[in-house]
Amino acid sequence: MRYVALVLAVTAFLCACASGTGGSGARPQENLITAEEIAESQVNYAYWLVWRPGRSSTDPKPLVPVAFLDNTYLGDLDQLWTIVASEILEIRYLNDREAVYRYGTTYNSGIIQVIRR
């Protein structure tokens, strides 16, 4: 059940990244949360920046992205609880194709990459 929530959180993250703010149109980089957006969010940990409540899924074994800190594998998305938001420069979502291209076939479910300041 927890993985279902995480998959939905990532989906919401992508939707949030893809939407513009206040009528300014599409964002230039739809899979990116910038330092400015992180500061405006007023959350304490990276996990809250990608998690969105109120979603459900019927997929019993959804593919869940993994977490990277800078260019190093960190673990499952629960590891985002260990990263303080004020230390983050940006958070980027790498889809399955980009993750496999950059880091290999182990990461075919995508990556949430946190880049520190």
Disulfide bonds with the S-S distance in Angstrom:
none
